[in-house]
Amino acid sequence: MDRVEQIEEVIVIGCDLHEVHREDLHVTIRIARDFYNFLEKYEETPDAKEIAYMADTIRSGMDQFYLLAQGCRSDVRDSGAWKFAPHEHWDFSSLRETFMHGFEHLADPDVDGAVCLASLFALTHLELVFMARHFPSAIFADWPPLSRTWEETMELMRKMTKERRDRTQGAN
């Protein structure tokens, strides 16, 4: 039994997951495993091509993430398992460490299924943080993907907006 099947089994048995959500669960776990493998392979900053590929992989499961969350929200909410704090400070190494540690504990058969499912949603959240952080830089590969902080990006956008406004006003 591979890791995806082990995790799936823990959640399905522990949450009495309905068959209708089984495929959504499988896709969500498979993408988490793919992201884990990506993080394992790229201990440091991956290149734009690899980031774009991983972002596309995450994006491919968006419908399944939402369908699974909608279908299982009462299992997670009623169990009190959802206690996830937002990832406040983003950098690749801390996201990598948090995700890898969390994923390695998903297949533990001693973990309650609802807790395992809540943990899977927390990992999915981190995948989405990664994807959002690299959009659109993974598409516009000439932007260094990890070189700017949020504040630096916003300052650059303000500067570009001001320059555009100044050009427009100068043309009038």
N, C-alpha and C positions, 0 to 999 in steps of 0.2 A: 504494500500500500504506500503510495507516494505521499508527500507532505500535504498537497492540496486535498487529497482524499481523507487523510487523517483529520485535518481541520474541519472539513465538511462533515465528517462523521460526528465529531464532538458537538458541533452546533446543531445538526439535524436531530440527534438524539436528545441533547440537552434542552432544546427549545421546542421539540415536537413540531418542527418546521413543516408547513404544508408543501405538498409536491409542487404547487404552482410557483413557489419561490426557490425551488431547488436549483434551477438553471441560473437564476440571478445570483444566488449564493456562490455557485461554482465559478462563474465569471469573475465575481468580486474577489474571491480567494485566489484564482489564477493570476489576476492582474497584480494582487498584492505579492504573490510569489515572484512574478516577473520583475516587479519593482525591487524586491529584496535582492534578486540576482543582479540587477543593474547596480544597486548600491554596493553589493559585495564586489563586483568587478571594478567599479570606479571609486576607489577610496578617496581620491582627490577630485578635482573639478573635471567632469566629463566634457568632451567637446560638443559643439553646437549640434552636430549631426546625431550624436547619441542622445542628447537631451531632447531633440525634436522627435526621435523615434519613441522614446519613453513617454513623452507628453502625448503623442498620438495613441499609444497603447492605453494610457490612462483614460484619455478622452473616449476611446472606443467602448469603454464600459460604463459611461455616464448614466445611460438609461437603466442599466441593471443595478447600479449603486442606488439610484433613487427608488426604483421599484422594490428592491430588497428593504431599504429603510422604511418605506411606506408600509410594506406588508408586515414588518416585524417590529414596528415602533412600540406596540403595546408590550411585547415580550421583553424588550430592553427597558422601557420606561417602568413597567410594573415590577421588574426585578430590582430596580434601584441600581442597575449595573452601569448606567451612563453617568460617569463622573469625570468627563474629559475637560481639561483646561485648554483653551486655545494656545496654539504655538505662537507665543508672543514675539520671540526674537528668532529671526530666520537666518540661518547660515547652513550651508550644505553639510558640514560635518556634524552639527548637532541634530539636524533632521535625520541624517543617515544613522546616527547612533540610536536615536529614539525609535526610529522605524525598525531597524534590525533587531533591537532588543525586544520590542513588542511582537514582532512576527515570530521570533524564535519561541515564544511562550504560547502561541495560538494552539498548537497541537497537543498541549498538555491534557491528558485525559482526566486529570483531577480538577480541572477548571470547569466551573459551571458553564453550561452552554450559553446562557444569556450574557454572562460576563465575557465569554469568548466572542460572541457576536458584537457586543459593545466595543470590545477591543478591535475587532475587524473594522468597525465603523470609524474608530479613532485613527486607525492606520490609513483608511481611505481618505480621511480628512487630510492627513499628511501628504498623501499622493496629490491631492488637489492643491495643497499649498505649494508643492513642488511645481506642479503644472502652471499654476497662476504666477508664480515667481518668474518663470521662464517665458511667459507669453508677453509680448510677441518676439522676444529676443531669439527664441529657437527658430522662428520663421525667418527673421531678419538676421541671418547668421553673422553679419558684419558687426553686430553689437556684441561686445564681450558679455556673456551671460551672467557672470557673477561679480563683475567689477564695480557695479554701482549699488549703493544702498538705496532704500526707498526715498530717503531725503534727497540724495544726489539726483535721482531720476526726476523727482518732482521739481527740483531747482532747475534742471536742464529743460524740462517742459515749460516752466514759467519763462525762462530766458528765450526759448524758441517762440513762444506765443508773443512776448514783448517785441522781439525782432520782426515778426510777421506783422504785428499791429503797426510798428514804426514804418515799415516798408509801405504798407497800405496807406497810411496817413500821408507819407511823403509823396506818393503817386497822385494824391488828390490835390 
